[in-house]
Amino acid sequence: MNGQMERTIAIKGKLMELSSPKVMGILNVTPDSFYTGSRKETEKEIAERTEQILSEGADFIDIGAYSSRPDADAVSAKEETARLRKGLTIVRRMAPEAIVSVDTFRADVASMCVEEYGVSLINDISGGQMNADMFDTVARLQVPYIMMHMKGTPQDMQRDPHYDNLRTEMARYFAQRIITLHERGVKDIILDPGFGFGKTLDHNYEIFKHLEDFKLFGLPLLVCISRKSMIYKLLNNTPEEALNGTTALHAMALMKGADILRVHDVRACVETVKIFRQMNLQK
């Protein structure tokens, strides 16, 4: 890893510049995501959320049909597929040109979304750990791959997570997988530290404090901290009350080199990014 930052990703044959931070709006077509305000199941709810994400200025829509909150119930591939087909049909009807990412760890589900609905990115919470075919599938589809760090599974990851050396273990995790993906011909890789996925509150803040370290891989960095427990548990409130803390951390993440922020509250994040960009224009 030479630390030379890759400033573009290929989206449908075109290069997207990441020299200016991007915003990814979350569309959860689930009944059980940790933030109740993000749960969209009916056609009307999905349509309204799609319109909101785009009208508030997001660069991407990230659609997920499998809740990965701690202790979440497992969802079958059949159910995940059905939810995604419903959601993507609505998204494509409303916004055929929107850049859409699918949040799934299943290779066959990812293939369906890319091949049938023109999804542009695969967002894998497991970094290839939960499906042995994922890396080969990404290589075949030739779409950008968001690779997250997770220790364990959504069903057990928060049961006393332990690391001998957190940052060293995470660096090894990413380094090994980046090499494997490059060997398969995958060019566009985006790293996600996986806040809240197999980490204690202290682990999360240690990672955040040293967020710049991930830039040494020379790859774009995605940060998803929106309304998460590292905010609401620290502040002794709830996900519904965690917007202020989220915005504070988003501003710090941008200063630490985040290229993409994956968020529930698009307008608040877009405004934060706009202020950050303006500050960078000043001498």
N, C-alpha and C positions, 0 to 999 in steps of 0.2 A: 504494500500500500504506500503510494508515494505522496499522499496528501494533496495532490493536484485536484482541485475541485471541479467536478463535472457540472457545468452550469446549464445543461439542457437535458430534456428527456424527449424521446420520440413518441408522439401521440398521433396515431393514424397517418403515419408518413410525414408528419410535420414536426419540427422542433419547437418545443415549448421552453422559453427562457425562464430560468429560475434565479436570475440575478436579482429579481424583485420577489419577495415572499408571496406565496399563494395561499388561498383559503379553500378548504375542503369542507363542504356542508354534509352533515350526517343525516341520512334517511334510514331510520330503523323500521322495517316492516315486520315488527315483532310485538308480542303482547307482554314482554317481560324484561325489557331493557332497564338498566338500573335507574335511569332518569325517566320518570313517568311522562314528562312532557315530550319525550322523543318517540314515544310508541305510536306508530301509525299503521292501522290495519285496514280501515275501510278505503274504498276507492276515493271518496271525498277527502279523507285525511291525507292520503298519499299525494293526491293532486295538489292540495293546498300547500303541503310541505315542499313539494317540488317547485312550485311557483315561488314560495317564500325564499328558498335557498338561492334560486337564480336571480330574483328581483333584488335581493339584498347584496348581491355582488360576488357570490362564490365562484371560484374557478373550476371546481369539481363538485360532483355529487357522489358521495360514497354510500352505496346501498348495502344493507346487511339484513339477513333474515335468521341469524342464529345469535341469540344473546350470549355474549361471552362474559357477563358479569360473574363475580365469584359465586360458586355453588349453583349456577344456572342449570336448569334441566337440559339434558342432551336433546337435540332436535335431529330427527332422521333426515337423511339426504332427500327423501321424497318430500317431506314437509318443507325443508329449506328451499328446494327447487320450486315447489308450488308457490310459496310466498314470493320468491324472486321473480318468477314469471308474471305474477300479478303486478308487482311493483314496477318492473321494467317495462311492461306493456304500457302502463300509465305514463311513466317518465318519457318513453319514446314517442308516445302520442302527443304529449305536451311540448317536449323539447328534443326533437330528433337530433339536433346538433350538439347537445350538451355532452361534456366530457364526463363519463361515468366510470366510477371504480366499484368493484364488487368486493365486499368484505366476506371472504370465505376461506376455509382451510382445505376444502375438498376440490381435488383436481377436476373431477368430472363436472361439478357444479360451475367451476370457473370456466371450463371449456364451453358449456352451454351458454353462459352469459356473454362471452366474447363472440362466439360464432353465430348465435341467434339474435342477439340484441345489440351487437356492436359496442360492448363494454370495452373501455380503453386501458384499464389498469386492474391488476389483481392485488388485493390487500389481504395478506395472509398473517393472521395473529400467531400462527405456530411456527413461522419460519421454515416450513417444510417438515416439521416434526410429526404432524398428525396425519400426513398422507404422503406415502413414499413416491407417488407419481407427480407430485406438484412441480418439482424443478424441471422435469422433462416436459411437462405440459406447458410451463411458462416459456421454455425454450422453443417449443413447437409453435406456440401462439405468437411469440415475439411481441409481447406487450410489456410495459414497465411492471415491475414486481416490487411491492412494498413488503419488506421483510421485517417482521416484528420480533423482538426478544420476549420469550415467555418461558418461565420455568414451571413445568407441570401442565395441567389442563385447566380449563375454566371450572371444572368440578372440584379440583383439589389444590389449585395454585396458591390460595391464600391460607392454607393450613400450615402455619409456622414455616414460611420460606426461609431458607438458610443459604448463605454463601461463605466460603472461606475467604474469597477476595472478590467482591461484587464486580468491580470495574474490569479486573483482569479476566474474570470468567465471561463477562459480556463481550469483551474485545475478542476473546478466543472464539466464542460462539459466532460472531459476525464474520471474523476473518475466515474461518473454515467454510462457511456457507457461501461467502462471496467467491472464494476460489472455485468451489464446486459449480456455482452458477456460471462463472466465466468460462469454465471448461466446457460447459454445455452450450455456450454461445449466447448467454443472456447478457445484454449490454446495459439495459436500464434498470438499475437497482436503487431503491430508496430505503433508507434505514429508519426504523421506528424503535426507540428504546423500550417501549412497552410499559409505560407507567401504570402501576397497579396490577400488573400481570406477574404474579409470583414475587411480589416485593412488599416489604413493610413500609410504613410511612417514612421511616428513616432512610430506607433504601431508595425510595423515590426521590427524596430531597438530596441525597448524595449524588444520584445520577444527574439530577437537574443542575446541581452546583457545578458539575464537571461536564456539562452538555457539549462544550466545545471539543472535548476529546474525540467525539464521534466524527468530527470533521476530518480527522486524520485518515479516514478511509477514502477520502476524496469522492464521496457520494452524497447525494441530496439527503437531507435529514427531515423527517416528518415527526411532529410532536402532537400527541393527543393527550391532553390533560383536562379537557373540558368537563367541568362539574364533577370531577372524580373525587374519590375518598381522600386522596392526599390533600385536597383542599377542604372539603366539608368536615372531615374528622379533626383536622388541625384547628379549624375555626369553630368547631362544636355547633355546626348547623346541619343542613340537609343539601342534597343535590339541587333542590329547587331554590335554595338560598345561596348557591355557590357561584353566581355569575361574577360578582365583584372580585372574588379571589381568582377566578379563572382569567379574567381580563388582566389582572396584575401579573400573573404568571405568563400569559401570552406575550406581554410587553417584554418581560425578561427573556423569554425564549427567543424572541426575535433578536434581541441584543446579543444572545449567545450563539446565533447562527442558524436558527431554524429556517428551513426553506418552505415548508408546508405546515400549516396548522389545521388539524382536523377538529371540527367544532360543532356544537349544537347551535350556538348563537352567532349566526353569520354576520349580522349587521354590526354587532359590538366588535367582532374580530376584524372585519373589514376596516372599521374606523381606526382600530389600533394599528393595523398595518399601514394605513394612510399616514398617520402621525409619524410612525417609524420611518417611512420613506421620506417624509418631509425633513425630518431631523438629519437624515443622511445626505440631504442636498445642501445642508448648511456647512459653511467653512469655519 
